Amino acid sequence: MSTSALLLLALGVSMDNFAVALAIGTAKSVRTIKPMVRLALVFGVFQVFMPLMGWLGGSQVAFLFRGSESWILCGVLSFVGWRMLRSAQESEQVQPSSFPSLADTLSLAFATSVDSLVVGFGLAMIHINIIQASVIIGVVTASVSFTGLLFGKQLGQALGKRSKLSGGLVLLFIGVHALMAR
């Protein structure tokens, strides 16, 4: 998988984090850097480790799927993309009134990174450098999360649902591309 494809994948899986950061940024009136950096870093760290855990599980069973790796990756990315598209259609969540506590941040980070666990499983099927992929996913997630917090007031209303829609479409595109590139 090329670096540009990894960057697109990272953008796709980070869109849930971006949407949550936008929601928090929209509701938060005082702009202090420390909680913004903390939230972005926690989101990024979770997005580094979840694909690694998925890859560990996937690499244990990859031998069962020899010859079908592209189909598996396409299916996994399509499933995650479909879930993102579906969640974008659901009703708007209640906006938080302040930055979440550390426990809430950890819960949000886990919830928004479960898709990366599934993606990591799929990546095990195509034998890529999972460390590089995970770091790219984590850095992109931390960056877009911080951006969402920083510009939440301005962007929140305009992009809220669209960020999940675009992330879902990107993941579907990468899944189909993986299948066609075989």
KARA-V628483 format. One record per residue. N is the residue number from 1. RES is the residue in three letters. OMEGA is omega in whole degrees, 0 to 359 (NA if undefined). NEAR is the number of other C-alpha atoms within 10 Angstrom. D_CENTER is the distance of its C-alpha to the mean C-alpha in whole Angstrom. Layout:
# KARA-V628483
<<N RES OMEGA NEAR D_CENTER> <N RES OMEGA NEAR D_CENTER>>
This chain:
# KARA-V628483
<<1 MET 183 12 17> <2 SER 178 8 18> <3 THR 179 11 17> <4 SER 177 9 16> <5 ALA 177 14 14> <6 LEU 178 17 12> <7 LEU 177 15 11> <8 LEU 177 19 11> <9 LEU 179 25 8> <10 ALA 177 25 6> <11 LEU 180 24 7> <12 GLY 183 30 6> <13 VAL 180 30 2> <14 SER 184 30 3> <15 MET 174 27 5> <16 ASP 178 29 6> <17 ASN 179 29 6> <18 PHE 180 31 8> <19 ALA 178 25 10> <20 VAL 179 23 11> <21 ALA 176 28 12> <22 LEU 180 30 14> <23 ALA 179 25 16> <24 ILE 179 24 17> <25 GLY 178 30 18> <26 THR 185 24 20> <27 ALA 186 18 22> <28 LYS 182 19 23> <29 SER 180 13 26> <30 VAL 182 9 26> <31 ARG 174 11 24> <32 THR 190 10 25> <33 ILE 187 11 23> <34 LYS 180 8 22> <35 PRO 178 15 20> <36 MET 179 20 18> <37 VAL 180 16 18> <38 ARG 181 15 17> <39 LEU 180 26 15> <40 ALA 180 26 13> <41 LEU 178 20 14> <42 VAL 177 21 13> <43 PHE 180 32 9> <44 GLY 181 28 9> <45 VAL 177 20 12> <46 PHE 181 26 10> <47 GLN 172 32 7> <48 VAL 188 26 10> <49 PHE 182 20 12> <50 MET 176 23 10> <51 PRO 177 30 10> <52 LEU 180 24 14> <53 MET 177 16 15> <54 GLY 179 21 14> <55 TRP 178 28 15> <56 LEU 178 17 18> <57 GLY 181 17 19> <58 GLY 181 20 18> <59 SER 178 19 21> <60 GLN 182 12 23> <61 VAL 184 14 24> <62 ALA 181 21 23> <63 PHE 179 11 27> <64 LEU 187 11 27> <65 PHE 180 12 25> <66 ARG 180 11 27> <67 GLY 181 13 27> <68 SER 186 15 24> <69 GLU 181 22 21> <70 SER 178 23 20> <71 TRP 180 19 21> <72 ILE 180 22 19> <73 LEU 178 26 16> <74 CYS 180 22 16> <75 GLY 181 18 17> <76 VAL 182 22 14> <77 LEU 178 30 11> <78 SER 178 21 14> <79 PHE 181 19 13> <80 VAL 177 24 10> <81 GLY 178 27 10> <82 TRP 178 18 13> <83 ARG 179 16 12> <84 MET 178 25 10> <85 LEU 180 21 13> <86 ARG 181 13 15> <87 SER 177 16 13> <88 ALA 180 21 14> <89 GLN 181 13 18> <90 GLU 184 9 18> <91 SER 178 8 20> <92 GLU 178 11 19> <93 GLN 176 8 18> <94 VAL 182 7 21> <95 GLN 178 14 20> <96 PRO 183 14 21> <97 SER 179 13 24> <98 SER 178 13 23> <99 PHE 180 19 20> <100 PRO 175 15 19> <101 SER 179 11 21> <102 LEU 179 13 20> <103 ALA 177 9 20> <104 ASP 179 12 18> <105 THR 178 17 15> <106 LEU 178 16 15> <107 SER 178 14 15> <108 LEU 181 19 12> <109 ALA 179 23 10> <110 PHE 183 17 11> <111 ALA 182 14 10> <112 THR 181 21 7> <113 SER 179 26 6> <114 VAL 177 18 8> <115 ASP 179 24 7> <116 SER 174 30 6> <117 LEU 179 23 10> <118 VAL 178 22 11> <119 VAL 178 25 9> <120 GLY 176 28 11> <121 PHE 179 26 14> <122 GLY 180 27 14> <123 LEU 177 29 14> <124 ALA 182 25 17> <125 MET 183 25 19> <126 ILE 171 19 19> <127 HIS 176 13 20> <128 ILE 175 13 18> <129 ASN 187 11 18> <130 ILE 177 17 15> <131 ILE 179 14 16> <132 GLN 181 13 16> <133 ALA 181 22 12> <134 SER 179 25 11> <135 VAL 178 19 12> <136 ILE 179 21 11> <137 ILE 181 29 7> <138 GLY 181 26 9> <139 VAL 178 21 11> <140 VAL 180 23 9> <141 THR 179 31 7> <142 ALA 181 26 10> <143 SER 181 18 12> <144 VAL 177 22 10> <145 SER 178 31 10> <146 PHE 178 26 14> <147 THR 178 18 15> <148 GLY 177 29 14> <149 LEU 184 30 16> <150 LEU 184 21 18> <151 PHE 184 15 19> <152 GLY 181 27 18> <153 LYS 184 18 22> <154 GLN 187 13 22> <155 LEU 189 17 19> <156 GLY 183 23 18> <157 GLN 184 13 20> <158 ALA 189 11 20> <159 LEU 187 17 16> <160 GLY 181 23 15> <161 LYS 184 21 15> <162 ARG 180 16 15> <163 SER 178 24 11> <164 LYS 178 27 10> <165 LEU 181 23 13> <166 SER 178 19 12> <167 GLY 178 27 8> <168 GLY 179 28 10> <169 LEU 178 19 13> <170 VAL 180 21 11> <171 LEU 176 27 10> <172 LEU 179 24 13> <173 PHE 181 19 15> <174 ILE 178 21 14> <175 GLY 179 24 15> <176 VAL 179 18 18> <177 HIS 179 15 19> <178 ALA 180 21 18> <179 LEU 183 17 21> <180 MET 182 11 23> <181 ALA 184 7 23> <182 ARG NA 10 25>>
